[in-house]
Structures are given as structure tokens and as C-alpha cells.
Amino acid sequence: MGEAQTLAIIAGGVGGSVGAFVGVAVGGTPLGVTLTTLVVAVVVGAAVITSAVIAGDVEFFASADGE
């Protein structure tokens, strides 16, 4: 597994965990919890990926084989 795939898995895990926590903490209707969870998960996941790229830990290259 390459760096990009590993980072995507980590970002998804962190984003999903934080999103679920915030969604449940905010409460409300099931739809509201779901939407809050989704939005927070995407934002946190993107922030994890962005910070890793800015720090130079991961380099993304566009190639057909995903390497």
C-alpha cells in the first residue's frame, strides 16, 4: 500500500471518528446528526490530508497505476 492510500485510510478514520462524536454531541433529528457527521468527517479528513501534504510527508502523483 502506498503513502497516499495509507493517508486516505488514516484521514477517513480520524474524520469519521470526529464526525460521529460531533454529530452525536450536537444531537437533534437523525437526519441532522447524519448530515453533521458527514460534514465534519469530510472537513477533518481533508484537513488531515492537507496538513500532511503541506508538511511534505506525502507526495501525490497522478499516474494510471496509482503509484
Backbone torsions as a table, in degrees:
resi	resn	phi	psi	omega
1	MET	NA	133.9	-178.1
2	GLY	-81.9	172.7	-179.7
3	GLU	-60.1	-40.6	-177.2
4	ALA	-64.0	-42.1	179.6
5	GLN	-67.3	-41.0	178.6
6	THR	-62.1	-44.1	179.6
7	LEU	-64.1	-39.5	179.5
8	ALA	-62.6	-40.0	179.1
9	ILE	-66.2	-44.3	178.9
10	ILE	-63.3	-45.4	-179.4
11	ALA	-62.7	-39.5	178.1
12	GLY	-64.5	-41.6	179.5
13	GLY	-65.5	-47.4	-179.8
14	VAL	-65.1	-46.4	-179.5
15	GLY	-61.8	-43.6	179.7
16	GLY	-64.4	-41.8	-179.8
17	SER	-64.3	-48.7	-179.7
18	VAL	-65.9	-41.2	179.1
19	GLY	-60.7	-44.3	179.5
20	ALA	-63.7	-41.7	179.3
21	PHE	-61.5	-47.7	-178.6
22	VAL	-66.8	-41.8	180.0
23	GLY	-59.5	-43.9	179.3
24	VAL	-70.6	-39.1	-179.2
25	ALA	-64.2	-39.0	180.0
26	VAL	-69.4	-40.9	177.0
27	GLY	73.2	-157.4	-178.8
28	GLY	99.6	-151.2	-179.0
29	THR	-72.5	156.2	176.5
30	PRO	-55.9	-37.8	178.4
31	LEU	-65.5	-41.1	178.7
32	GLY	-63.6	-41.7	177.9
33	VAL	-63.3	-42.8	-179.7
34	THR	-63.6	-46.3	-179.2
35	LEU	-66.3	-42.5	177.7
36	THR	-60.9	-44.8	179.6
37	THR	-60.1	-45.9	-178.3
38	LEU	-62.5	-47.3	-177.7
39	VAL	-64.0	-46.4	-179.3
40	VAL	-65.1	-40.6	179.4
41	ALA	-61.2	-42.9	179.4
42	VAL	-66.1	-44.2	-179.0
43	VAL	-64.1	-46.5	-178.7
44	VAL	-67.1	-42.4	177.9
45	GLY	-60.2	-44.3	178.4
46	ALA	-64.0	-37.5	179.7
47	ALA	-66.7	-38.2	178.3
48	VAL	-63.3	-46.0	-179.9
49	ILE	-64.7	-45.7	-178.9
50	THR	-60.6	-44.0	-178.8
51	SER	-65.6	-35.8	178.2
52	ALA	-67.7	-39.8	179.1
53	VAL	-67.2	-44.1	179.4
54	ILE	-62.5	-39.4	-180.0
55	ALA	-71.7	-12.7	178.2
56	GLY	84.0	12.5	-179.6
57	ASP	-73.0	-28.8	-175.8
58	VAL	-133.4	136.9	175.4
59	GLU	-115.1	130.2	-179.9
60	PHE	-102.9	128.7	176.5
61	PHE	-123.5	137.1	176.0
62	ALA	-85.5	115.1	176.5
63	SER	-148.1	158.4	-175.5
64	ALA	-64.7	-32.6	-176.5
65	ASP	-94.5	5.2	176.1
66	GLY	74.4	11.8	-179.8
67	GLU	-86.0	NA	NA
